[in-house]
């Protein structure tokens, strides 16, 4: 998640989404749907711990993928009207969530 967010960040590639066409939006939706479904199937735990972030991100990616698949043209037109600042803030939040999940999953075990 962190690699995708950094690669799509507006300061890294400012014109990445300027010429989106609905088939490309649809294809990215299919990929997001499959990734979200894999996360949800492997990790669907609704306990109030840091692992809830994994489950919530899986469901979020799954729903965003479905939105991109079934409303590719509408998604493209709506996202074209959103300010770049919104995307920068939301991608920073996603990066921090990915950083937190990575640290908790692969970091030192604090229970010892």
C-alpha positions in Angstrom: 0.0 0.0 0.0 2.8 2.4 0.9 4.6 1.8 -2.4 1.4 2.5 -4.4 0.7 5.6 -2.5 4.2 7.0 -3.0 4.2 6.1 -6.7 0.8 7.9 -7.1 1.6 10.9 -4.9 0.9 14.2 -6.8 4.3 15.6 -6.1 6.0 12.5 -7.5 3.9 12.2 -10.6 1.8 15.4 -11.0 0.1 14.4 -14.3 -0.6 10.7 -13.6 -4.4 11.1 -13.6 -4.8 13.9 -16.1 -5.9 11.7 -19.0 -7.7 8.8 -17.3 -10.0 6.8 -19.6 -12.8 4.6 -18.2 -11.2 1.3 -19.2 -8.1 2.1 -17.2 -10.2 3.2 -14.2 -12.2 -0.1 -14.6 -9.0 -2.2 -14.7 -7.6 -0.5 -11.6 -10.9 -1.2 -10.0 -10.7 -4.9 -10.8 -7.2 -5.1 -9.3 -8.3 -3.2 -6.2 -11.3 -5.4 -5.8 -9.2 -8.6 -6.0 -6.6 -7.2 -3.5 -9.4 -6.1 -1.1 -11.1 -9.4 -1.4 -7.9 -11.3 -0.6 -7.3 -9.1 2.5 -10.9 -9.6 3.7 -10.8 -13.3 3.1 -7.5 -13.7 5.0 -8.1 -11.1 7.7 -11.7 -10.3 8.7 -11.2 -9.6 12.4 -13.4 -6.9 14.0 -11.7 -6.5 17.4 -10.7 -3.1 18.7 -6.9 -3.5 18.2 -4.4 -2.4 15.6 -5.5 -5.4 13.4 -8.8 -3.6 12.8 -6.8 -1.3 10.5 -6.0 -4.2 8.3 -9.6 -5.3 8.1 -10.9 -1.8 7.5 -8.3 -1.2 4.8 -9.3 -4.4 3.1 -13.0 -3.5 3.1 -12.1 0.0 1.9 -10.1 -1.2 -1.0 -12.8 -3.8 -1.9 -15.5 -1.1 -2.0 -13.3 1.4 -3.9 -12.6 -1.3 -6.4 -16.3 -2.1 -6.9 -17.0 1.7 -7.3 -14.3 1.9 -10.0 -15.7 -1.2 -11.7 -19.3 -0.3 -11.8 -19.0 3.5 -12.2 -15.8 4.0 -14.0 -16.9 7.0 -16.1 -18.6 8.7 -13.1 -15.6 8.1 -10.9 -13.3 9.7 -13.4 -15.5 12.8 -13.8 -15.9 13.2 -10.0 -12.2 12.7 -9.2 -11.3 15.2 -12.0 -13.2 17.9 -10.1 -11.5 17.2 -6.7 -8.6 19.5 -5.6 -5.1 18.1 -5.6 -4.9 19.0 -1.9 -7.6 16.5 -1.0 -5.6 13.7 -2.8 -2.4 14.8 -1.0 -4.0 14.7 2.4 -5.8 11.4 1.8 -2.6 9.8 0.4 -0.6 11.0 3.4 -3.2 9.4 5.7 -3.0 6.1 3.7 0.8 6.2 3.9 0.7 6.7 7.7 -1.8 3.8 8.0 0.5 1.6 5.9 3.4 2.6 8.0 1.6 1.8 11.3 0.5 -1.6 9.9 4.0 -2.4 8.7 5.6 -1.4 12.0 3.0 -3.4 14.1 3.2 -6.5 11.9 7.0 -6.6 11.4 8.3 -4.5 14.3 9.6 -5.8 17.7 7.1 -7.6 19.8 6.3 -5.3 22.8 4.8 -8.1 24.9 8.1 -9.7 25.8 
